[in-house]
Amino acid sequence: MKHIEIINGPNLNLTGKREPAIYGNTTMEEMVDALRRRFPDVEIGYYQSNVEGEIINRLHEVGFSAQGIILNAGGYSHTSVAIHDAIAAITTPVIEVHISNIFAREEYRRHSLLSDVCRGVICGLGLEGYRFAVESFLKDKHQ
């Protein structure tokens, strides 16, 4: 069974409650449950932390065994050299996901420090971006 890990960063635990005009009304738990139902032959792990070091630890834990990592590092996408280096150090491919279109938001959100070490980036498509990332890993011929 293919293992795909979703790792979410700060404030994403509030999805469904926080700024619904940007992030929608669906919680992360509801979204992950929907993915698990849609892809029953895939082990979909889920991890969320508001702490940068814990995100790095999780990348290290699954970054040599999972077949794919979907990472929404939240605000750390724009600030964390340490998460960048953790992604570069692991062998599991990472797809960076942003619920909102970071290019239509504040200037400081328009650059990600992570994108150059990720296989791809999905942004602005809401929670559907996670589904597209799973589908991308399932179509991947390199694994």
Secondary structure, 3 states (H helix, E strand, C coil): CEEEEEEECCCHHHCCCCCHHHHCCCCHHHHHHHHHHHCCCEEEEEEECCCHHHHHHHHHHHCCCCCEEEEECHHHHHCCHHHHHHHHHCCCCEEEEECCCHHHCCHHHCCCCCHHHCCEEEECCCCHHHHHHHHHHHHCCCC
